[in-house]
Amino acid sequence: MESKNLNIRPTRFQDCIEFAEWETQPSVTEFFSIDEDRNYEEIVREYILWEEDPSKLQFTILMKNYEGEDQIIGRVIISRIDRHNDSLDITRIYIGPEELRNHGYGEEAMRLILEHCFIQLHTERVTLDHFTGNDPASRLYMKLGFVYEGVARNGAKKNGRFYDLNIMSLLRSEYYEKVHAK
C-alpha cells in the first residue's frame, strides 16, 4: 500500500524491535489495552502467534525517504477477519514517534488501510473501537465516515482495570460515498 508520504507493508519479525520501544511508552499505550509491563518477548510471541492466525493481519507503517531507506513509524493490526460475513476489525493503529504525530500520517495510514479492506479484501463492514476519552481518535474516525454503534461497557482491561470502549463501524457503501464525495 502506498500514498504520498507512506508505505504500508506486512510486518516483518525485525519490526518488533521498534514496536517494543513504542509499546512501552505511555504516550503510545495510553488508549490501548496494553499493560505497562509489556516487553519485547511478549511482542515477539504475539507477532509469531498472529502470523499463524488467518483471522489476523499485521502491517508496518513506513514514512517514505527518497534519499535512503523508508523509516518505520507505526503499526496496524487487523483482526476478527470473517470471510463469511465479509467483516473485520481494525484492532490497533498508531504512529510511534511523538514528533511525527499530529501531522496527518495517522489519517493517511487509515485511508490506505480502509482502501485495502474495502477493495483488496472485499470487506462489507469494518469495525474499530476506542477508549472513552480518546477524542483525537474519535474525531479522525468520524471524519473518515465511521458511525458510532454504542459502548462496550468494561470492554477492555488494562493493568487490572476495566475501560469502556466506543464501538464504531464503516460500511462499504459509506466508504465509497465518502471517497467519491472528495
N, CA, C and O of each residue as an XYZ file, in Angstrom:
728
protein
N       0.852     -1.165      0.000
C       0.000      0.000      0.000
C       0.902      1.232      0.000
O       1.908      1.284      0.707
N       0.527      2.207     -0.794
C       1.383      3.379     -0.924
C       0.539      4.634     -1.090
O      -0.482      4.629     -1.779
N       0.982      5.707     -0.449
C       0.364      7.027     -0.592
C       1.477      8.050     -0.807
O       2.628      7.686     -1.048
N       1.135      9.290     -0.721
C       2.121     10.352     -0.954
C       3.319     10.249     -0.005
O       4.467     10.342     -0.437
N       3.047     10.058      1.280
C       4.109     10.064      2.284
C       4.439      8.707      2.883
O       5.473      8.549      3.532
N       3.568      7.723      2.670
C       3.691      6.462      3.399
C       3.714      5.234      2.495
O       3.184      5.235      1.384
N       4.344      4.198      3.012
C       4.223      2.834      2.509
C       3.726      2.003      3.675
O       4.159      2.202      4.810
N       2.833      1.084      3.409
C       2.396      0.139      4.433
C       2.627     -1.249      3.859
O       2.151     -1.580      2.773
N       3.371     -2.054      4.613
C       3.716     -3.397      4.155
C       3.444     -4.384      5.283
O       3.291     -3.986      6.438
N       3.384     -5.680      4.947
C       3.243     -6.684      6.008
C       4.400     -6.565      7.006
O       5.540     -6.289      6.633
N       4.079     -6.775      8.255
C       5.081     -6.692      9.309
C       6.115     -7.808      9.158
O       5.791     -8.937      8.789
N       7.353     -7.461      9.450
C       8.465     -8.413      9.471
C       8.921     -8.601     10.913
O       8.716     -7.738     11.767
N       9.535     -9.731     11.159
C       9.988    -10.054     12.517
C      10.820     -8.919     13.118
O      10.625     -8.542     14.273
N      11.749     -8.379     12.323
C      12.655     -7.349     12.859
C      11.933     -6.053     13.236
O      12.490     -5.233     13.965
N      10.702     -5.855     12.752
C       9.925     -4.665     13.128
C       9.555     -4.682     14.605
O       9.272     -3.634     15.186
N       9.556     -5.851     15.208
C       9.174     -5.979     16.617
C      10.068     -5.141     17.531
O       9.639     -4.724     18.607
N      11.294     -4.896     17.113
C      12.203     -4.064     17.919
C      11.618     -2.662     18.081
O      11.582     -2.124     19.188
N      11.160     -2.071     16.971
C      10.543     -0.731     17.030
C       9.258     -0.775     17.849
O       9.026      0.092     18.692
N       8.412     -1.797     17.599
C       7.148     -1.899     18.331
C       7.390     -1.981     19.825
O       6.664     -1.377     20.614
N       8.416     -2.732     20.214
C       8.724     -2.886     21.639
C       9.123     -1.557     22.259
O       8.788     -1.280     23.410
N       9.832     -0.741     21.506
C      10.214      0.579     22.022
C       8.971      1.436     22.243
O       8.819      2.059     23.294
N       8.084      1.466     21.250
C       6.902      2.330     21.340
C       5.865      1.803     22.315
O       5.260      2.577     23.057
N       5.652      0.482     22.320
C       4.563     -0.076     23.109
C       4.886     -0.186     24.597
O       4.155     -0.830     25.350
N       5.967      0.436     25.009
C       6.263      0.602     26.427
C       6.182      2.071     26.825
O       6.429      2.414     27.981
N       5.838      2.934     25.881
C       5.727      4.370     26.148
C       4.272      4.737     26.437
O       3.390      4.445     25.629
N       4.014      5.373     27.579
C       2.640      5.761     27.915
C       1.976      6.639     26.843
O       0.759      6.577     26.671
N       2.746      7.442     26.133
C       2.140      8.298     25.102
C       1.567      7.483     23.947
O       0.681      7.959     23.237
N       2.060      6.268     23.750
C       1.521      5.377     22.711
C       0.415      4.511     23.299
O      -0.631      4.334     22.676
N       0.635      3.978     24.476
C      -0.273      2.962     25.032
C      -1.426      3.528     25.854
O      -2.290      2.773     26.300
N      -1.453      4.822     26.059
C      -2.477      5.431     26.915
C      -3.880      4.937     26.589
O      -4.657      4.639     27.497
N      -4.210      4.847     25.314
C      -5.564      4.478     24.913
C      -5.640      3.082     24.294
O      -6.558      2.800     23.523
N      -4.692      2.211     24.620
C      -4.727      0.819     24.181
C      -4.785     -0.087     25.405
O      -4.340      0.299     26.486
N      -5.324     -1.273     25.241
C      -5.368     -2.225     26.353
C      -4.040     -2.991     26.416
O      -4.003     -4.221     26.381
N      -2.963     -2.222     26.508
C      -1.610     -2.770     26.614
C      -1.134     -2.486     28.038
O      -1.037     -1.329     28.446
N      -0.835     -3.554     28.795
C      -0.369     -3.389     30.171
C       1.001     -2.732     30.204
O       1.781     -2.839     29.257
N       1.283     -2.048     31.313
C       2.552     -1.326     31.468
C       3.769     -2.240     31.453
O       4.862     -1.799     31.097
N       3.604     -3.499     31.831
C       4.758     -4.398     31.903
C       5.047     -5.128     30.587
O       5.797     -6.104     30.570
N       4.457     -4.659     29.496
C       4.675     -5.259     28.174
C       6.167     -5.163     27.824
O       6.824     -4.170     28.138
N       6.694     -6.216     27.165
C       8.113     -6.206     26.831
C       8.329     -6.815     25.440
O       7.392     -7.279     24.790
N       9.569     -6.797     25.016
C       9.938     -7.290     23.689
C       9.524     -8.744     23.486
O       8.987     -9.091     22.434
N       9.763     -9.592     24.472
C       9.434    -11.011     24.347
C       7.941    -11.209     24.112
O       7.546    -12.047     23.301
N       7.114    -10.450     24.811
C       5.661    -10.552     24.634
C       5.255    -10.111     23.222
O       4.389    -10.729     22.601
N       5.870     -9.061     22.727
C       5.565     -8.561     21.392
C       5.972     -9.584     20.335
O       5.236     -9.810     19.374
N       7.128    -10.196     20.505
C       7.580    -11.226     19.564
C       6.650    -12.438     19.612
O       6.258    -12.955     18.565
N       6.296    -12.890     20.801
C       5.397    -14.036     20.954
C       4.052    -13.746     20.267
O       3.516    -14.590     19.549
N       3.525    -12.554     20.499
C       2.268    -12.126     19.884
C       2.397    -12.088     18.360
O       1.512    -12.563     17.648
N       3.490    -11.530     17.867
C       3.726    -11.458     16.424
C       3.720    -12.858     15.802
O       3.065    -13.083     14.785
N       4.442    -13.786     16.407
C       4.545    -15.150     15.869
C       3.182    -15.841     15.877
O       2.802    -16.464     14.886
N       2.453    -15.741     16.971
C       1.121    -16.357     17.053
C       0.164    -15.759     16.030
O      -0.601    -16.482     15.391
N       0.207    -14.453     15.877
C      -0.715    -13.781     14.958
C      -0.374    -14.073     13.505
O      -1.265    -14.084     12.656
N       0.894    -14.309     13.204
C       1.279    -14.648     11.836
C       0.653    -15.978     11.407
O       0.413    -16.199     10.220
N       0.392    -16.851     12.364
C      -0.192    -18.165     12.087
C      -1.719    -18.137     12.090
O      -2.352    -19.129     11.730
N      -2.315    -17.022     12.488
C      -3.765    -16.909     12.648
C      -4.385    -16.283     11.394
O      -4.129    -15.111     11.114
N      -5.195    -17.033     10.630
C      -5.776    -16.479      9.394
C      -6.803    -15.369      9.628
O      -7.237    -14.720      8.677
N      -7.189    -15.150     10.870
C      -8.151    -14.079     11.158
C      -7.460    -12.765     11.522
O      -8.114    -11.808     11.936
N      -6.122    -12.723     11.365
C      -5.366    -11.518     11.719
C      -4.382    -11.155     10.609
O      -3.844    -12.020      9.918
N      -4.164     -9.842     10.461
C      -3.138     -9.310      9.561
C      -2.356     -8.254     10.333
O      -2.928     -7.493     11.114
N      -1.037     -8.213     10.107
C      -0.177     -7.244     10.768
C       0.556     -6.430      9.709
O       1.113     -6.981      8.759
N       0.547     -5.115      9.884
C       1.210     -4.234      8.931
C       2.104     -3.245      9.662
O       1.884     -2.911     10.826
N       3.112     -2.791      8.945
C       4.038     -1.782      9.445
C       3.894     -0.544      8.576
O       3.864     -0.630      7.348
N       3.806      0.613      9.231
C       3.698      1.896      8.535
C       5.099      2.470      8.397
O       5.839      2.574      9.375
N       5.456      2.843      7.171
C       6.772      3.426      6.904
C       6.608      4.801      6.256
O       5.751      4.995      5.393
N       7.432      5.740      6.681
C       7.481      7.043      6.033
C       8.479      6.949      4.892
O       9.595      6.455      5.055
N       8.057      7.428      3.746
C       8.936      7.386      2.581
C      10.152      8.270      2.800
O      10.051      9.379      3.326
N      11.288      7.763      2.391
C      12.530      8.516      2.422
C      13.143      8.381      1.033
O      13.626      7.313      0.657
N      13.117      9.463      0.287
C      13.556      9.405     -1.101
C      15.078      9.375     -1.246
O      15.595      9.200     -2.349
N      15.792      9.547     -0.133
C      17.255      9.530     -0.186
C      17.850      8.278      0.451
O      19.069      8.105      0.456
N      17.010      7.416      0.981
C      17.514      6.217      1.655
C      16.386      5.277      1.992
O      15.365      5.238      1.306
N      16.575      4.523      3.052
C      15.601      3.523      3.468
C      14.407      4.180      4.157
O      14.569      5.098      4.961
N      13.199      3.695      3.831
C      11.999      4.213      4.485
C      12.088      3.983      5.987
O      12.666      2.995      6.439
N      11.506      4.910      6.762
C      11.568      4.863      8.223
C      10.297      4.245      8.780
O       9.195      4.664      8.426
N      10.442      3.244      9.655
C       9.289      2.651     10.338
C       8.740      3.683     11.312
O       9.467      4.207     12.156
N       7.431      3.973     11.182
C       6.833      4.973     12.074
C       5.579      4.481     12.784
O       5.046      5.195     13.633
N       5.088      3.278     12.463
C       3.871      2.851     13.132
C       3.465      1.435     12.814
O       4.172      0.682     12.143
N       2.298      1.105     13.324
C       1.805     -0.277     13.263
C       0.302     -0.302     13.054
O      -0.424      0.584     13.506
N      -0.149     -1.344     12.352
C      -1.577     -1.594     12.166
C      -1.821     -3.079     12.386
O      -1.088     -3.925     11.874
N      -2.857     -3.383     13.152
C      -3.268     -4.773     13.347
C      -4.740     -4.879     12.975
O      -5.581     -4.132     13.476
N      -5.031     -5.811     12.097
C      -6.402     -6.119     11.716
C      -6.714     -7.491     12.293
O      -5.898     -8.408     12.203
N      -7.892     -7.629     12.882
C      -8.264     -8.919     13.463
C      -9.741     -9.201     13.189
O     -10.445     -8.414     12.555
N     -10.171    -10.330     13.681
C     -11.566    -10.766     13.514
C     -11.984    -10.779     12.046
O     -13.116    -10.432     11.711
N     -11.065    -11.180     11.179
C     -11.394    -11.273      9.753
C     -12.381    -12.430      9.588
O     -12.068    -13.586      9.875
N     -13.558    -12.093      9.125
C     -14.632    -13.068      8.961
C     -14.998    -13.104      7.483
O     -15.729    -12.238      7.002
N     -14.498    -14.090      6.767
C     -14.725    -14.193      5.315
C     -16.183    -14.474      4.979
O     -16.662    -14.062      3.923
N     -16.900    -15.171      5.866
C     -18.311    -15.461      5.611
C     -19.157    -14.187      5.657
O     -20.002    -13.960      4.791
N     -18.919    -13.360      6.680
C     -19.695    -12.126      6.847
C     -19.018    -10.906      6.236
O     -19.532     -9.792      6.334
N     -17.867    -11.116      5.606
C     -17.120    -10.017      4.985
C     -16.919     -8.848      5.945
O     -17.204     -7.696      5.617
N     -16.429     -9.167      7.122
C     -16.201     -8.129      8.120
C     -14.838     -8.319      8.769
O     -14.257     -9.403      8.721
N     -14.344     -7.259      9.370
C     -13.075     -7.298     10.094
C     -13.014     -6.140     11.055
O     -13.865     -5.250     11.037
N     -11.995     -6.160     11.898
C     -11.812     -5.134     12.912
C     -10.406     -4.552     12.794
O      -9.425     -5.292     12.734
N     -10.314     -3.242     12.761
C      -9.005     -2.583     12.879
C      -8.753     -2.476     14.373
O      -9.322     -1.632     15.064
N      -7.890     -3.349     14.846
C      -7.695     -3.528     16.279
C      -6.709     -2.532     16.872
O      -6.880     -2.089     18.008
N      -5.685     -2.180     16.117
C      -4.683     -1.244     16.625
C      -4.068     -0.511     15.454
O      -3.718     -1.109     14.437
N      -3.941      0.796     15.615
C      -3.196      1.606     14.655
C      -2.573      2.748     15.442
O      -3.236      3.391     16.256
N      -1.304      2.991     15.195
C      -0.651      4.120     15.859
C       0.565      4.583     15.073
O       1.155      3.841     14.288
N       0.913      5.837     15.315
C       2.176      6.417     14.864
C       3.041      6.480     16.114
O       2.657      7.107     17.102
N       4.210      5.835     16.083
C       5.042      5.701     17.270
C       5.789      6.954     17.698
O       5.600      7.418     18.823
N       6.642      7.522     16.830
C       7.443      8.681     17.269
C       6.552      9.891     17.569
O       5.767     10.326     16.726
N       6.691     10.412     18.761
C       5.848     11.528     19.198
C       5.957     12.737     18.266
O       4.972     13.436     18.029
N       7.153     12.976     17.743
C       7.354     14.149     16.880
C       6.662     14.004     15.522
O       6.543     14.985     14.788
N       6.205     12.799     15.178
C       5.516     12.594     13.903
C       4.000     12.550     14.051
O       3.282     12.400     13.063
N       3.516     12.678     15.269
C       2.066     12.691     15.482
C       1.507     14.079     15.191
O       2.219     15.081     15.252
N       0.234     14.111     14.877
C      -0.480     15.363     14.574
C       0.034     16.036     13.300
O       0.001     17.261     13.177
N       0.508     15.223     12.358
C       0.943     15.718     11.051
C       0.142     15.085      9.921
O       0.460     15.276      8.748
N      -0.904     14.326     10.277
C      -1.762     13.722      9.268
C      -1.351     12.332      8.832
O      -2.007     11.746      7.970
N      -0.281     11.781      9.402
C       0.173     10.451      8.986
C      -0.797      9.351      9.428
O      -0.984      8.361      8.721
N      -1.403      9.527     10.586
C      -2.390      8.554     11.055
C      -3.591      8.502     10.123
O      -4.076      7.424      9.780
N      -4.065      9.669      9.718
C      -5.182      9.719      8.766
C      -4.781      9.107      7.428
O      -5.546      8.348      6.832
N      -3.593      9.435      6.964
C      -3.110      8.892      5.688
C      -3.014      7.364      5.759
O      -3.376      6.665      4.813
N      -2.522      6.859      6.892
C      -2.424      5.407      7.072
C      -3.816      4.775      7.133
O      -4.043      3.723      6.535
N      -4.741      5.402      7.844
C      -6.110      4.868      7.924
C      -6.754      4.815      6.548
O      -7.443      3.845      6.228
N      -6.545      5.835      5.730
C      -7.128      5.839      4.388
C      -6.572      4.681      3.545
O      -7.309      4.043      2.794
N      -5.273      4.421      3.675
C      -4.675      3.292      2.956
C      -5.235      1.960      3.447
O      -5.560      1.084      2.645
N      -5.345      1.814      4.747
C      -5.858      0.565      5.323
C      -7.317      0.355      4.920
O      -7.712     -0.760      4.581
N      -8.112      1.411      4.954
C      -9.517      1.276      4.560
C      -9.635      0.893      3.089
O     -10.469      0.064      2.726
N      -8.810      1.487      2.253
C      -8.812      1.112      0.834
C      -8.476     -0.378      0.689
O      -9.114     -1.093     -0.083
N      -7.484     -0.827      1.426
C      -7.099     -2.239      1.387
C      -8.266     -3.125      1.857
O      -8.567     -4.145      1.238
N      -8.905     -2.728      2.943
C     -10.001     -3.525      3.498
C     -11.181     -3.618      2.531
O     -11.714     -4.704      2.304
N     -11.588     -2.486      1.964
C     -12.791     -2.485      1.137
C     -12.540     -2.951     -0.298
O     -13.417     -3.554     -0.917
N     -11.356     -2.677     -0.823
C     -11.099     -3.025     -2.222
C     -10.386     -4.375     -2.338
O     -10.892     -5.274     -3.009
N      -9.233     -4.536     -1.705
C      -8.482     -5.789     -1.850
C      -9.127     -6.952     -1.081
O      -9.174     -8.079     -1.575
N      -9.623     -6.667      0.131
C     -10.201     -7.742      0.944
C     -11.712     -7.888      0.732
O     -12.323     -8.809      1.272
N     -12.311     -6.998     -0.041
C     -13.749     -7.043     -0.371
C     -14.624     -7.090      0.881
O     -15.592     -7.848      0.954
N     -14.268     -6.278      1.847
C     -14.992     -6.241      3.111
C     -16.266     -5.417      2.971
O     -16.290     -4.401      2.277
N     -17.300     -5.860      3.625
C     -18.570     -5.124      3.673
C     -18.619     -4.200      4.880
O     -19.230     -3.133      4.837
N     -17.961     -4.629      5.969
C     -18.069     -3.893      7.233
C     -16.730     -3.898      7.954
O     -16.124     -4.950      8.156
N     -16.274     -2.702      8.341
C     -15.057     -2.537      9.140
C     -15.464     -1.942     10.477
O     -16.157     -0.927     10.533
N     -15.029     -2.580     11.546
C     -15.295     -2.039     12.875
C     -13.985     -1.636     13.533
O     -12.904     -2.069     13.133
N     -14.112     -0.804     14.543
C     -12.985     -0.447     15.401
C     -13.568      0.061     16.693
O     -14.776      0.274     16.803
N     -12.720      0.252     17.659
C     -13.173      0.825     18.921
C     -12.102      1.765     19.443
O     -10.953      1.738     19.004
N     -12.505      2.589     20.381
C     -11.527      3.454     21.042
C     -11.963      3.700     22.473
O     -13.153      3.682     22.788
N     -10.986      3.929     23.331
C     -11.271      4.208     24.733
C     -12.091      5.490     24.827
O     -11.876      6.438     24.072
N     -13.026      5.503     25.756
C     -13.742      6.731     26.071
C     -12.698      7.754     26.510
O     -11.842      7.460     27.344
N     -12.774      8.941     25.950
C     -11.804      9.982     26.271
C     -10.727     10.163     25.220
O      -9.964     11.127     25.286
N     -10.644      9.271     24.260
C      -9.656      9.413     23.188
C     -10.291     10.253     22.072
O     -10.676      9.742     21.021
N     -10.385     11.541     22.338
C     -11.062     12.459     21.418
C     -10.377     12.586     20.059
O     -11.080     12.659     19.051
N      -9.041     12.617     19.975
C      -8.416     12.683     18.643
C      -8.801     11.493     17.754
O      -9.068     11.669     16.566
N      -8.830     10.287     18.325
C      -9.234      9.108     17.553
C     -10.689      9.246     17.120
O     -11.026      8.981     15.966
N     -11.534      9.653     18.028
C     -12.949      9.819     17.715
C     -13.145     10.785     16.553
O     -13.902     10.493     15.627
N     -12.476     11.924     16.592
C     -12.614     12.925     15.511
C     -12.130     12.359     14.174
O     -12.774     12.552     13.143
N     -10.992     11.661     14.198
C     -10.463     11.090     12.962
C     -11.426     10.063     12.388
O     -11.737     10.108     11.197
N     -11.899      9.144     13.209
C     -12.775      8.095     12.706
C     -14.080      8.676     12.156
O     -14.590      8.204     11.140
N     -14.610      9.680     12.812
C     -15.837     10.319     12.305
C     -15.552     11.029     10.978
O     -16.370     10.974     10.060
N     -14.415     11.687     10.874
C     -14.032     12.349      9.626
C     -13.948     11.349      8.476
O     -14.271     11.675      7.334
N     -13.510     10.128      8.787
C     -13.372      9.087      7.770
C     -14.701      8.413      7.441
O     -14.771      7.601      6.518
N     -15.755      8.743      8.189
C     -17.080      8.211      7.885
C     -17.591      7.160      8.844
O     -18.701      6.660      8.663
N     -16.818      6.808      9.861
C     -17.276      5.809     10.827
C     -18.475      6.336     11.608
O     -18.605      7.536     11.847
N     -19.346      5.408     12.000
C     -20.571      5.733     12.728
C     -20.519      5.021     14.080
O     -20.120      3.859     14.165
N     -20.928      5.734     15.140
C     -20.980      5.124     16.464
C     -22.102      4.101     16.528
O     -23.210      4.335     16.045
N     -21.790      2.958     17.136
C     -22.789      1.911     17.327
C     -23.150      1.732     18.794
O     -24.206      1.183     19.111
N     -22.294      2.185     19.681
C     -22.578      2.035     21.098
C     -21.319      1.949     21.914
O     -20.218      2.200     21.424
N     -21.495      1.588     23.174
C     -20.384      1.492     24.106
C     -20.330      0.072     24.654
O     -21.333     -0.466     25.123
N     -19.159     -0.519     24.588
C     -18.916     -1.811     25.239
C     -18.436     -1.483     26.646
O     -17.268     -1.160     26.860
N     -19.355     -1.570     27.597
C     -19.005     -1.233     28.971
C     -17.992     -2.242     29.500
O     -18.173     -3.451     29.358
N     -16.920     -1.729     30.116
C     -15.829     -2.577     30.604
C     -15.327     -3.512     29.502
O     -15.036     -4.682     29.751
N     -15.230     -2.981     28.287
C     -14.850     -3.776     27.123
C     -13.370     -4.050     26.989
O     -12.970     -4.873     26.165
N     -12.549     -3.384     27.775
C     -11.098     -3.610     27.709
C     -10.529     -3.592     29.125
O     -11.039     -2.919     30.022
N      -9.466     -4.350     29.284
C      -8.795     -4.412     30.584
C      -7.338     -4.042     30.394
O      -6.650     -4.575     29.523
N      -6.882     -3.121     31.223
C      -5.500     -2.645     31.162
C      -4.998     -2.483     32.587
O      -5.613     -1.792     33.399
N      -3.874     -3.128     32.883
C      -3.277     -3.044     34.219
C      -4.281     -3.381     35.318
O      -4.268     -2.770     36.387
N      -5.154     -4.360     35.051
C      -6.116     -4.806     36.049
C      -7.358     -3.947     36.181
O      -8.213     -4.234     37.019
N      -7.482     -2.910     35.384
C      -8.629     -2.001     35.450
C      -9.422     -2.087     34.149
O      -8.843     -2.219     33.071
N     -10.747     -2.013     34.253
C     -11.606     -2.078     33.075
C     -11.890     -0.688     32.527
O     -11.961      0.291     33.269
N     -12.052     -0.626     31.191
C     -12.333      0.619     30.493
C     -13.475      0.393     29.507
O     -13.623     -0.691     28.943
N     -14.269      1.425     29.314
C     -15.329      1.388     28.307
C     -14.729      1.631     26.926
O     -13.771      2.390     26.777
N     -15.304      0.979     25.925
C     -14.872      1.159     24.547
C     -16.032      1.668     23.705
O     -17.138      1.130     23.765
N     -15.774      2.696     22.929
C     -16.748      3.194     21.964
C     -16.606      2.379     20.689
O     -15.522      2.321     20.109
N     -17.681      1.752     20.251
C     -17.677      0.886     19.083
C     -18.148      1.691     17.873
O     -19.166      2.379     17.932
N     -17.390      1.595     16.769
C     -17.732      2.315     15.545
C     -17.630      1.364     14.359
O     -16.912      0.366     14.408
N     -18.356      1.687     13.295
C     -18.263      0.869     12.080
C     -18.361      1.753     10.846
O     -18.833      2.889     10.893
N     -17.894      1.184      9.739
C     -17.977      1.815      8.430
C     -18.357      0.723      7.444
O     -17.712     -0.324      7.388
N     -19.409      0.968      6.666
C     -19.866      0.013      5.672
C     -19.282      0.361      4.312
O     -18.891      1.500      4.057
N     -19.232     -0.633      3.454
C     -18.687     -0.447      2.106
C     -19.367      0.736      1.396
O     -18.678      1.580      0.823
N     -20.676      0.807      1.423
C     -21.400      1.884      0.733
C     -21.027      3.250      1.309
O     -20.905      4.224      0.566
N     -20.846      3.322      2.624
C     -20.458      4.584      3.265
C     -19.037      4.968      2.870
O     -18.742      6.142      2.647
N     -18.168      3.976      2.786
C     -16.788      4.224      2.373
C     -16.764      4.817      0.961
O     -16.126      5.843      0.725
N     -17.457      4.169      0.033
C     -17.450      4.656     -1.350
C     -18.112      6.022     -1.461
O     -17.679      6.861     -2.250
N     -19.145      6.245     -0.685
C     -19.798      7.560     -0.670
C     -18.827      8.635     -0.199
O     -18.778      9.725     -0.769
N     -18.062      8.330      0.832
C     -17.092      9.285      1.389
C     -15.932      9.518      0.408
O     -15.487     10.653      0.233
N     -15.449      8.458     -0.222
C     -14.329      8.565     -1.167
C     -14.738      9.406     -2.375
O     -13.963     10.245     -2.832
N     -15.934      9.194     -2.889
C     -16.372      9.902     -4.083
C     -16.876     11.313     -3.780
O     -17.108     12.102     -4.695
N     -17.046     11.628     -2.492
C     -17.503     12.969     -2.100
C     -16.367     13.975     -2.168
O     -16.607     15.181     -2.128
N     -15.125     13.492     -2.271
C     -13.955     14.403     -2.281
C     -13.928     15.275     -3.497
O     -13.017     16.088     -3.653
